[in-house]
Amino acid sequence: MLRFGVSYLAAQIIALAGNRVDTLVLGLTSSPSALGFYNRAYQLAVVTPEQMRAPLVTVALPGIQSRLEHPEKRLRFVLDAQLMLLTVFVPALLLVASCAPSVVEVVLGPGWRDAAPLVSLLAVGAVMQQAAGTGGWLFLAAGAATNLMRFTLVSALVKVVLVLVGHAIGPVGVAAGLSLAITLMYPVAIFSACRSAGLSSAPIFAQALRVMGVNGLGAVCAWGVLTILQIPSPILSVGAAAAVIGVANVLAYFIFQTFRADLKRFGQGAVIAFRRSR
C-alpha cells in the first residue's frame, strides 16, 4: 500500500509539472498578452472538460475494481464507462475545434478573437486526453501505480520536447506541440494500461476510434460549411456546426451497425443514470 501511495504521488507530481511546461515556456519567451490568450484558451478547451469529467472517475474506479476477478465483466464495464465519456465530450470538443472563432466570441467576447486558433488546437488535444483517461482508470483499478508513474514520466518528457520545439513559432506552436504530444501518447496509455490490467486493448481502441472518427469527419465537414457560408452571427455559426456534426452521427447510426450498437448502449446507460439520480 505504501509503495502504491508513493508511486501514485510521484505520478501526480510529474503530471502536474508536465502540464505546466507550456505556460512556463510561454511565460519566459512570449509577451504577457500572448500568455493571457493562451491561458484563457487552455482554460476553455482543456481545464473545463477535465473538471466536468472528474465526477465520472469516482464511479468508474470502484466499478472496475469490483470486477477484477471477472475479465469479461470488467472489459464490458470499461467499454460502457468509456462510451459514456466519449459520446458526451468528443462531439462537444470537436464542435469547439470546428468553429473556434465563433465559440470564442460567444463565450469570451470579441476581444479574445486571437485565442481562437489556440482553442481549436487545444480542443483537438483535449479529445485525445479524454480518450486517454480510460488508461488512467485501468492503471489505478489494477493497482499499477508504478506503471502509471513510468508512463506519466515518459508522457511529460514528450510534452517538454514538443512544446520546446513548437515555441519557436509562438503560442500556436506551443498549442500544436502539446496537442501532438497528447495524441502520440494516447495509444501508449491504452496499450500499457490494458496490459497492466490484463485486458485486450483492441475493443477499447476500436470503440474510441469509432466515436472519434465519426465526429472528426463531422467536424471537418462543419468547418468546411462555415468556411463556405461565412455566417455573420457567431451563435448561428455554432448552431450550424452542431447541426452538421449531428447529421454525421445520424448517418453513421444508419450506416454502421457497430456505431448504432454503441449509441443504443449509450442511450440505455443514460436512462439508467437518470433514473438513479431521481
N, C-alpha and C positions, 0 to 999 in steps of 0.2 A: 504493500500500500504506500509506504514511504517513497519507494522508487517511482511508482506511478505519479505521486504528487509532485515530486521534484522534476520529473521529465515533463509533466504537463505544464508546470510553472515555467520551465525553461522554454517550452514551445510558445507559450503565451507572450513571454518577453521578446523572443525572437520575432514573432509575428508582429508585435507592436512596433518594434524597430524597423522591420521591413515595410510596414505600412506608412511609416513617416519619412522614408527616404526621398519620396518625390517632393514633399513640402520642404524638406531640408535643402535639397539641391536647388529648387527654385528660389528659396529664401536667400541663398548665397549667390545666385547667378542672375536673378531677374529683378525687375523693379517691384516695388510694393503693390502697384496696381495689377501687374501681371499675376502676382501671387494671390491677390484678392480674388481675381476672376477664377483662378484655378481652384482655390479653396471653396468658393461658392458652387462651382460646377461639381466638385468632388462630393460636397455635402448632398447635393441634389441627386446625383446619379449613383453614388456608391453607399454613402452612410445611411440615407433614408431607407433603402431596401434592406440593408443589414439589420437595422433596428426593427423593421417590420417582421423580419424572419426569425428574430430571437425567440419569440414565444413557441415557435414550432419545435425548436430544439428540446425544450422541456417535455414535449410529448414524444418526440422521435426516439430519444436516447433510452428511456425506460422501456419503450415498446420493442426496440431492437434487442436490448439486454434480456428481456423476458423470453425471447425466442432463440437464445444462443444454442440451446440443445436441439433445435429443430431447424436445420439449414433451409429447408423449403419454405417454412413459415416465415423465417427471418428474411429471406430474399423477397418474398411477397410483400412483407411489411415495408421493407426498404423501398421497393418499387412504388408502393402506394404513397409513402411519405414524399419521395422524390417527385412523383407525379403531381401531388397537391402543390408542392413548392414551385415547380417549373411552370405548371399551367397558369399559375397566378402571375409570377414575376417575369417570365420570359416575354410574353406579349407586351406587358407594360413597359419593360425596359427597352425593347426593340421599337416600340412606338415612340418613346423618347428619343432614341437614336435616329429614327427616320425623319422626325420633324423637330429637331432640337431648337432651331431658331424660334419657332412658334411656341414651343413649350417654355423656353426661357422667357419670352416676352410675357406669357400668361402668368407664370409662377413668380418670376423675379422682377419683371418690369423691363421696359425698353432700354434702360441704362445698362443692362447686363448682356446686351447682344453679343459682345465679344466672347462671352463664355460659351456660346452655342457649339462651336467645333469641339471644345473640351468636353462638354456634356455628351455629345454624340459619341466620341471615342471612349469615354469612361463608362457610358451606358453599355456599350458592347462588352467591355471588360467585366462589368458587373453581372452580365448574363452568365459568363463563364465562372465567375466567382460564386454565384448562386448554385450553379450546377456542381461545382467542386465541393460545396457544403456537404453533399452526401458522403464524400470521403471522410470529412471530419467526424460525422456521426459514427461511421464504421470504426474509425481508429479508436474513438473513446469507448464505444459499446464493447469492443473486443478487448479493452484494457491495454491497447498497444500504444501507450503514451510515448515510449521510446522511439517507435517508428514514426509517430506523429512529429516528435521533435526533430528527427532527421529530415523528414520531408519539409518541415517548416524552415529549417536552416537552408536547404537547397533552394527552396522557393524564394526565400529572402535574398539569397545571393544572385539569383537570376533577375529579380526585380532591380537590385542595385546596378547590375551590369547594364541592363536595357534602359533604365532611367538615365544613367550617366551617358549612354550613347545618344539617347534622344534629346538630352537637354541642350545639345548644340543648336537645335532649331527652336528652342524656347518651350513654353508651356505645352504647345501642341505636340511636340516631340516627346515630352515627358509623359503626357497622357497616352500617347501611342505606345511608348515603351512599356508603361505599366500594364496596359491592356494586353499587349502582346505577351508579356511575362505570365500573366494570369492564364491566358489562353494556352500557352505552351505547357504550363504545369497542370492544367486540368486533367489530361489523360493519365499523367503520373500519379495524381492524387487518387483517382478512382482505382487504377490498377493496383497500387501499393496498399490502399485501404482494403480492397476486396481480398487481396492475398493475406493480409493480417487477420481478416475476419473469416477466412475460409469460404468465401463466396466467389461465384463466377462473375466476372466484370462485364461479360458480353451483354446480358439483358439490361444492365444499368446503362451502359453506353448506348445501346440501341434505343431505349426509351427516351433518353435525353436528346439524342440526335434527331429523333422524330419531332419532338416538340420544338427544338431549336431550328431544325431545317424548315418546317412549315412556316413558322413565324418569321424566320430570317428571310425567306422568299417573299412573304407578305410585306415585310418592312422595306425590302428593296423596291418592290412594286409601289409601295406607298410613297417612297422618296421620289420615284420616277413620276408618279402622278402629280405630286406637289410641284416638282420642277417644271413640268409642262403647263400646268394650270395657273401657277403663280397666284394663288388665292390670297387676297389682301388681308383678310381677317385671320389673326392667329388662332382664334377659337375654332373657326370653321376649318382651318388647316389641320388642326389636331383631330377634329371630328372626321375629316375626310381620310386622314391616315389611319385612324382607328377602324373606319369602315372597310378600307382595303385589306387590312390585316384580318379583320373579322371574316371577310369574304374568302380569304386564303384558307382560314380554318374550316369554314363550311365546305369548301370544295374538297379539301383533304379528308374531311369526315366522310364524304360520299364516295371518294375515290379509293382511299386506303383503308383496308379492314383493320389493320393494327392500330392506326391512328383513331379510327372510330371506337375501337375497344378501349383505348386509353381515355377518350373523352367520356365514354359511358362510365368507366370506372371512377373517373374524377367526379362526375355528377353524383354517383352513388355515395362517394365519400363525403362530398359537400352536404348532401342531405342528412347523412348520419351526424356529421359535426354540428349542423344547425339544430337538429333535434336534441342533441345532448346539451347544447348551450342554453336551451329554453328552461 
